[in-house]
Amino acid sequence: MSKIKPYFIVLVIILTVLGIFYVWTTMESIKLGYNITKLNNIKSKLEHKHKELLIKKTALSSPSRIYGIASKMGFIYPKEGEIIMVHD
Amino acid sequence: MIRVWKTTLKLRMLIGFIVILIFGGLLISKAFDLQVIEGPKLRALARRQFHANVYFTPERGNIYSSNNSILATSINVPGIAVDPLMVRHKLKNAEKLSKITGISYSKIIKILNRRIQFAWIKRRISEKTAKGIEKEGIEGVVIVKQPVRYYPNGTLLAHVLGFVGIDDNGLSGIEYKYNNFLKGNKRALKVLHDGLGQYIFIRGFGLKKATHGDNIYLTINKQLQFITQYYLDKEAKAADSKGAFAILMDPNTGAILAMADYPDFNPNYYWKYSAGYWRNRAVTDDFEPGSTMKPFVVAAALSEGIIKPDTIINCYHGAYSLDGITVHDVENWFGKFSVNQIVEYSSNVGECQIGMKFKKPQLYKWFGLWGFGHVPHAGLLGEAKGIVRPLREWSEVGPCEMAFGQGISVTGLQEMSGLSVIANGGRMIKPYIIKKIVNAYGKVIYKAKPTYLKRIITSKVDKEIKYMMRLVVKSGTGQYSNLIDFKVSGKTGTGQIADPRTGKYYKNKYTASFMAFVPYKHPELAMLVVQQEPSKIGYYGGAVSAPVVRSVFKNALNILNIYPRGNAYIKQSKIKTNSAESGNVATINSIKSSNSQTKNSDNNPAINYSGTMQDLKGDTIYKALNILKHYRLRIKIKGSGYLYYQSINPGTNPDSEKIIVLKFKPDKVLKKINNKQ
């Protein structure tokens, strides 16, 4: 009986450590899960913002808008012969 | 005493054992009940409480121009939804909602009084309105964001792009034809959530989201599209046309660079326009082409050896009768014309006689070879095949009429295919508008390549017909399309419109068209403009449609960096403008000219300019460049203002030099020199 007792204590300690380790990993996993959710939300928001800016840029650079602004400022397409070719 | 204690101990142990047995039994039976009998039900209940299905709505793919600019995309727009059963103080809340949204009180109260759990109050609202609603915090009223299709360039390419309905399904154009690619797949993701409803992504629960729609890249060049649309709109309004369309194509690859329709519509508000506005006339409408058919018939006749360019045909002063019909020309001075002149001045009488030289099956075969009567399959919605009547229905004078574009119907896209054959040296090429399709993960799932179908005409015939079309622009009916710097070749067309009820031609309804390519010998661009029923300016293709082609060509060549060099041209791949050193140093380089192109230049004095260097002192940059453009020199400019230094001295021969450095500065003395010049 006295020979078995130390093994029993070691076994209990191992089981306890394993139990604690299991609980710790589960908790960490849940914590990571929350983090992933949080990061996913940030990612979505940034993606959304990026897209919004891209669309805004496209709308602002639409040819009809640029043409309208350029016309108001007095810009016109160069007439024939007004483009001078320089070459190597 | 000891015996009594032993007896009671045994009794106590027995009682204890029985108690443990009873409780143990109860625990085991309860565990059995929970795990086995009630187990599945309870497990399902737990799943419902801690697991959730998150639905990821796929984003509809974007549509891009060839230069990767967004033409169509989806944005999430807020809308107001309500669970009427949850809303309390309905009268008061309806008033609040009405005030914020601008929707009538009676309409809102009607929605709030419905016995349902979900209803839309308004689908598309501004962010400002959405914030106002959220601020009020009315129980049962929520802001729901839904994807809405957005076309950032407004009317640009509207007829080709089409539009998307409220359920995110394409209803017209590319949006409809490629809906399966663009739409993507909805996918549900299982996640755990806590008591607060927050999602927890842990192992065992996949992170696979929805498959977003594929992105479609078109061959359309946004800038070319704009100028095509702009000039078409301008001229169609000036001519008061009922409708009009234009196609701009690269005749060497078949890529459609621009496709415009008049009148246009804004796909962001497609419901505000009647269905007639949505039609892409360039592919759906067939029409009697009139004289634009002539080059195709003449090329066929040249190929069959029926005629030669210098074959003389009597045009009978503009009136020719055969088999009960009389063919008229616009002018009555047309006498004995060569085939070149018949095309140049667009003689119907001459063309009729060329048509009559064909055997009927021979001409029918050629219409097929040019692609008339066949769907072009360019990847657009609603491509029509036109009408080429079966041989058995041809009258005796059928070849005569069809030779000048009557009794046969074609679509704009078909004419463009035919024109490309002439422009690219004789090869039939398939027009296309889809450049590539890329999936949500960036993988190219489709990439278009130019498809050469077969050679239709020999290069000899091609040169002959090109020359005839050059004459049309140079001195014939298409002079309004002439450019100073480039040689344009084309053909005008004025087709009569038939009354669908009587089959007879209207006396005052015409289709005015013009098709052309540029530069004449080695075309980079081909274009067709068709105006339907123009009522002002005139009704001839040369007067109404040719100016559109001219304006588009002039600007398109600039946009594509194709510049004139005498009778040849230079296709410039890149312009670099460096800002270096302390002053302004503008170095224009990387200008490449293809040998084959420059070899084909006509005798142009500008190219072979030789002579001594001029004195440029006091000249402005513009003035100096205007002179130096005739020299084969690389130019470096420093500063701005008036020229005070040139690295090649006046009076010397610049032939051995490769580069000239010009220095400018703002200077009153130099200005005076400039003014004296």
Interface residues (C-beta under 8 A of the other chain):
Chain A: S29 I30 L32 G33 Y34 I36 T37 N40 H48 K51 E52 L54 I55 T58 A59 S61 S62 P63 S64 Y67 Y77 P78 E80 G81 I83 I84 M85 V86 H87 D88
Chain B: S69 I70 T73 I75 N76 Y150 P152 N153 G154 T155 L156 L192 Q198 Y199 I200 F201 I202 R203 L207 K222 Q223 Q225 F226 I227 Y230 L483 I484 D485 K554 N555 N558 Y563 P564 R565 I570 I588 N589 I591 S593 Y622 L625 N626 L628 K629 R632 L633 R634 I635 K658
